[in-house]
């Protein structure tokens, strides 16, 4: 179908238990736990001052027993130590706090290839002029035939004039330059890069992409949406296969160091189609640091069917949870599709596919039994996606398949009510509030619409199950930072709080990065809470996030991370 005809989206570019809190199995100890061969004892027992399980009752305990990587029992220290046998390893975390390992429900393996690119983004570079200087310095060090490849640029929060083709030509008249914005939807190139890519003034725009031109019809150097990036990608240098595997493995290790035991990739296939799967599998070899799941891109749906792929486990610690589609672009990149124009403009952004194309896609995927996650940033895009879910599921909604809206950034109360009725849940890029809140409020959308940015409290009050995500590499993978952002909604630029009425409690935010995120990703039968029969995926924190000042949540140290009861991050050894 036409909505699948073009590899779209930025991914294209980068091709309890109650009572004594003891499990039922432990309530009747005896011969079953004292077999002579020792196999009925726990392999490991984890002890801590406080263990937050994130089960339905938010139960708290002191010990967890594990056998074969699965939680055998949990509860009071004295009861669980009754499962200690001669070969049982007891790991005592002392005064530290244990939680289920964090789940980042929306990140991207495709961005691993950017790891060696020049970082000129706001987390490392203060202003646009500083970014220009970094480009200038890099040009001086580039060998003949090389490219300058820059990442993470963000004119919406970096003071100074935006890049133009003329700027880049001045900085680098001979070396080709390609600069990607952090949102992944916009990029910039110099004249040399345009020449190598074969893009001229009269080159037609690709479907769902734009070579931006000025009033005089000349190219400005700006590229909008990944289909417009493709001519450049084909001619610029790229990492080798082994290098990509190493870059991705480094990303997974970094995530484990931040307390993640599960990552959910929202764009598998956007880099190298089916070869993405092999890349991920290679990075997960040799004691994988995390559990991995993800959405396959809709643009290769015919290929996925040809391969016979289905939702569910693909290989140990790697599963397919659904299909990913896109409706619009980036709000901070001025391409998110809005009900009303951006401030001081007539621009409402744009849909990348027609409403009918999106509805047809939903109907196909839903009837084939695939859970769906659709990217929608602007409020008008959310309207279109909800219409597609309502019509494309024949009234069934997403209740059974847990359909999602990704980012769901500018969300109104009427849309929350529709989502509840349709069984659709949102996953919020909560870093929008912290990093871009003031830009949305003062320069892009105005106070009223900015107050609807990631409205976590309203969504919960409306009966929705929410999650928080990084959208790595739009923002760094850092669950405690995401939790803090949702709890205090502080704005990094200039200080202040963006709509305090939408702040949520630390417990609600933690659930949004553990059990509720796992539920959205169809991982809740395996992880997300510390319950009998689930994997022993846990993070050990140096302080209890429910007992610290909210503005210090992101500063809590991660002591260690454990997957299936085995250490995956433990700098102390």
N, C-alpha and C positions, 0 to 999 in steps of 0.2 A: 504494500500500500504506500501511498505517497509520503506519509509521515515517517516511513522507515527508509526513504530513498537516500537520505543524506545523513552522513555521520555528524550529528549535531551536538551542540553543547561544548563546553570547554574541554570535555574529555576527548573530543575529536582532535583537538590541537595536540594533545600529549599522547595520542594513540597508545509449721509450727505447732508450734506444737502445744503451747500452753503449759499450765501446771508447772512442774519442775523444769520445763523446757528441755525435755529429753525425748528422743525419737521413740516411736512405738517399739521399734526393734530392741531398744535398750530397756524398756519397761519390764521385760521378763528375762533378765540375764540368767545365765546358767550354763548348761553343757554346750549350748550353741556357740558360746563365746570362749570356751575353754578346751577346744579340741586339742589333742596331743600334738598334732602336726603344726599347730600355731597358725594355720591359715585363717581361722575364724577371728583372730585378734585383728586390731587395727594395724595398718602399716605405719601410719603416722598419727600422732595426736598433736593438734595445735592448741596452745593455751595463750590466753591474753586477759588483760584486766577487763576488757569489754569487747564483745563481738556483736556488731550490729548485723543482723541476718537479712534485713529487707524482705522478710516474708510478709504475708498479708497482715500480720499483727505487729509488725516491726519489733519482733522479739529480740531480746538481748541475752547473750549467754557468755560463758567463760571458756568453752572448749569445743573443739570439733574433732571427731575421729574420722579417719580416711582409710579406705581400703581400695586398692587398684585405681586410685585417682578419683574415687567417688566418695561422697560424704556418707559415712555409715551411721553416724549419730552426732548429736550436738546437744549441749546443755551445760549443766553445772560441772565444774572441774572434778569434784570427787566422783560423780557418777561416770563421767567419760573416762577417767583414768582406770575404771574397772575393765576397760577394753585393752589395757596395756598388756602385751605379751613379751616374751623374751627377745623378740626381734623388732618390737615396736620402737620407732624413733619418736621421741617427745621433743617438740619444738616450742619453747616457752618464750613468748614475746614480751613478757613482763608487763610493764605499764602501758605498752602500746595498744592501739585500737585496730581491730580487724574489721574490714568490710568486704562484701563481695567485690571481686575485681571490677574495675570500671569498664563500661561498654561505650565506645564512641560510635554512635549509630550512623554517622555520615562523614566519611573521609574518602581519600582517593589515592589509590596506588599509582595512578597515571602520573602524578606529580613527582614520583621518585626520580624521574629522568631530569628534573630541574635542579637536583641537588648541587651539581657543580656550577650552575649558572650564577651570574653576578647578581647579588642581592642588593637592590636599590629600593627596598620597601620601607614603610614607616617604622617598622620595628628595629631597623638598623640604620636608617638614613632620615635625618630630620626634615629636610626641605627638598623641593624640586631642584634648587640650585646645587645642593649637595649630591643629588642623583646625577646631575649633569657632570659634576666634577669626577664622580666615580667612573662614569662612562669615558670621560676624557683620559683618565689615568689608565683605564683598561685598554684603550686604543693604543696607547704608547707601548704597551707590553705585548700586543698581539702579533703573532708571526704572520708572514704572508700567506694568504689563502684562508686565514681564520675568520671567525665571526665573533662579534660581541653579542652575547645572548643575556639579556637582563630579565629579572623576575621581580614580582611583588610591588611594582610601582603603583602608587595610589594617589592620583591628583586630588581626590575628594578630601583627603586629610593631611596631605603634605603641602605646606604653604609654597606659593610660587606659581608662575604661569605653567600651563601644561606643555608637554612636548609637542613639537611639530616636526615635519620633515625637514624644514629649513634648519631648526635647531640641531637635529641629528646630523645633517650634512655639514654644519659648521664644526661639530664635535668630531666627526669622522667622515671626511670626504671620500676616502678610498676603502676603508674596512666596512663590510656590511654590518648593519646593526638591526637587531630585532628585540623589542622590549615588550614584555607581557605585563599587563596589570594584574594585581593580586586577585581580582574577581574572576580572571580567566576568560572574560568575555570581550575584552578590548586589548589591542596591541598597537605598536608603533614601529615604523621602519624608515630607514633612510633611502636616498635615491639609489645607492649602490645595491641595497637589498632588493628594491623593487626591480632593478634591471636584471639581477640574477634570477629572480622569481618569475620574470617574464610578464609582470603586471604593468600595463601602460594606462595612459589617461582614458583610452577608449575600451579597455578590457571590461567586459560585462561583469557585474556583481554575480557571485555564485549564489545558488539558492540558500536562503537563510543566512547570508553573510553580506557584508558591505565593505567596499573599498571607498572610504569616505572622501568626498570631493567638496571643494569650496564653492562659493557662488560663481566663480569663474570657470567651474568645471574641472579644475586641476586637482590632482591628488593632494591630500593634506598630510599624508603619512600615517593617518589613523586607520585602523582596521577594526571592524565590529563583527563579532561572533566568529567562532572557530573555522567555519568553511572559508572565510577570507584569509585565514592563516595558512591554509594548506599549500599554496604555491611556494611559500617561504620555507615551510617545514621540509618540503621535498628536496630543497637544495642546500639546506644548512647542515652542519655537522650534528651527529647524534651519538649517544653512548652505544657501546657494543652490548650484546646480550648479557655476558657475564658482568659487565659494569652495572647494567640495570638491576640485575639480581642483587648485587652488592648494595646498591643505593636503596632498594626496597627493604632489604634485610636491616639496613641501618635505621630506616624509618620505623620498622617494627620494634627494633630494640629500644629506640627512643620512646616509643609509646609505652612499652613495658616499664621503662624507668619512670614514667609519669603515673603508673598505677593501673594501666589498661591491661586487661586480660582478653578482651575481645575488641576487634575492629570490624566495622561494617563499611564496605567499599561501595559507594554509590556511583559506579560507572565502569564495571568490569567489561572489557571489550572495546573501550573507547580509544585505546592506544594501538593495539595490534590485533584487534578482533579476538579470535580464539587463542592466539599466542599469549594474550594477557593471562589466560588461565594457567598456562605452563610457567609463565613468569612468577605468578603468585605461588604456585606449588614449589618452584625451585627455592623461593625465598623462605618458605615454611619448613624446609628440610632441616634435619639436625637440631632437634630440640627447639621447635618453633616457639618464639617468645610469646605469641598470642594465639588465640582462637580467631579464625577469620571467616567472614561471611560477606555476602554482597549482592547487589542488584546488577544484572546483566543489562547492557544498553539495548534499548528498543530498536536502535538503528541496525542491529545485526540479528533481528529476531528470526528471520528466515534461516540464518546460519545456525542459530541455537536449536531450532527445530530439526534441521538436517542432522545435527550432532546428537539428537535425542536427549537433550538436557531437560531436566525437570527440577522443580523446587525440591530442596532437601540436600542431604549430605552428598558431597562430591568426593571427598577423600578425608582422612582423619584431620579434624580441626579446620575443615574448609567446606563451606556449604553455600548453596545458592538460595537466596531468600526471595527473589522476585525479579522484576524488570523495571528499569529506570527510563523515564522519559522527561522531556523538557517542554516548558510552555513559553518562557520569556527569558530575559537576561538578568542583569544586575542592577539593583536600585542605585547603588553608589556609582555605578558606571552609566547611569541614566538610560538603561535599556530595559529595566523592569517595567512591566505593563501596568499603568496606573489608571484608576477611575478618573482622576483629574490631572492636569499637567504638573510637571515639576515646577518649583518656584521660579518665577520670572521667566517663564518660557511657555511655548505652546506644545512642547514635547511631552507626550504621555508614555514614551517608551514604545515597545512593540511586542507582539506575539511572534514567535518564530515559526509557528504552524497555525493553520486556521482552526477555529473551534471545531469544525467538522472533522478535520484530520485527527485532532486529539480525542474526540469522542469515538471515532472509528477505532483508534488504537486501543482505547479502554475496552471497548466491546470485544475486540479480538482477544486481548490478553485475559480479560476476566472470564470469558467463555472457555478459554484454554486452561483455566485454573491457576493463573499466575498472580501472585500479589504484585501490586504496582506502587511505585513511588514516583510522583511527578514533581519536578522542580517548578515552583511558582513563587516569585518574590513580590511582585506588585499586587495590589488589592484587586485590580481588574483581572489579572492573570488567575488569581485564586477563584474569582467568580467563574471564569471559563472552565477551570479544572473541576470545580464542583458540579457545574452543569454536565461536564463529560462523565463524571462518576455517576451522577443521577440517571442520565439517559443511557449510558453505556453499560450499566450493570442490570438493566431491566428491573430496577427497583430493589435489587438485592443489596446495593451499596457495598461497603467494604467490611461488613460485620464478620464474615467468615474468613476472608483472605487478608484482613488487616491492611487495606490500602492506605497509603500515606500521602501527605503533601510535604515535600522537602523545602525547608527554609520557612515557607508560609509566613513571610516577614511582616507585611502590613495587613493585619487580621482584625476584622471588625466583629462586633457582637452578633450581627445577623449571620455572618459566615460561620462563627462558632456554633450557632444553633443548627445550621445546615449540616455541618460536619458531624455533630452529635447524632442527628437523625440518620445520616448516611453511614455512620460507622467509620468515619475517616479520622485519622489522627495526625497531628503536626509534629515535625521535628524542627526545632528552632536553632538557627545559627546564632546563639546567644551573644557571641562576640560582636555582633552588629551593634548591640546596645553599648558595650564598653568602648570599642574602637571607633565606631562611626556615629554614635548617638548624637553628638553635637552637630556633626555635618548634616545628618538627616533633619534635625530640628531647625537649624539656623540657615542652611544653605540649599538643601535639596527638596524637602517636603513641607516644612513648617511644623509648628508645635502640635497641632491637632493630629495630623497623620503620624508624626514621629511618636506620639504617645501610644499609637497602636502597634509599635514595633515589638515583636516577640512578646505578646501579652500573656505571659505564663499564668499569672493568677486568674485572669478572666477565662482562659482556656480550661484550667482545672475546675473553676467554679461552674463552667458550662458542661462539665462531665466528660471532658476529653482526657485521654491519657497522652501525656507529652513526653518528649525526650529533648535533650540538649546535645549539640554536636559542634565540632570544630570546623568542618568542611575543609580539613587540611588539604592544601596548604594555604587556604585563605586566612585562617588563623592557626596558630600552633596547636598541636594535640596536647591538651593540659586539662584534664577533667576537673581538678580542684579550682582552676581559674574559671572554667565554665560555671561551676557551682556557685562560686562567689559572684560572678556576673549576674546570675539569676536572682541571687539573694539580695544584693544591694543595688544593682542597676546603675553603677557609677559610670561616669563618662571620662574616659582617659584624657580627652582634649579639653582642657580648661576646668575640669572638675564639675561637680554637681551631679544630681540624680535625674535620670530620665524616667518620669512618671512613676513615683514611688508606690502608687496604688497597684502596680503590677509586680512588686517584689513578692517572692515566695519564701517559704521557710527553708532552712538548711535540709531538713528531712525530705521535703518535697523535691528539692533540687538533687539530692543524692539519689532518690528513687528514679529521677529522670535520667540518671547516668548509670543506673544499675538495672533493677528489675524491669522498669518501664521501657528503657531502651532495649533490653533483651527481648521483651514482649514484641515491640515493634519489628525487631529483626528476626522474629521466629526462632529465637535462641532460648526462650524462657524455660523450656523443658530441660535445658542443659546447664544454664548459668544465669547470672543476674541476682540470685539470692542464695544464701547458704542454707540449703534444706536437704534432708535425706534423699538420696538418689540422684542429686545433681553433682556436677563436677566440682572438685575442690579448687575453684578459681577464686583467689582472694588477694586483697591488697592490705598491707600492714602500714598503718600511718603512725607517725610519731606523736600525734595529738588527736583527740577526739573531735571531729568536725561539728559535732552537735554541742560541744562545750567550749568553743572558742569564739572570740569576737568575729562577727561576720566578715569584717574587712581584713581578716587575717587568714581566711580559709585557703587562699592560694599559696600561702607561705608554709603550710603544713608539709613537713618532710615525708617523702615516701621511703619507708624503711626497706620494704621488699615486696615483690610481686610473685605470685605462685599460680601456675597453670596445672590443672589436674594433680594438685598436691605437690608439684615439683617446682623448685626455685627457678625463676626466670629473670629476676632482677634482685640482686642482693649485694650491694657494693661492699658490705662488711664481710662477705664471704660465707 
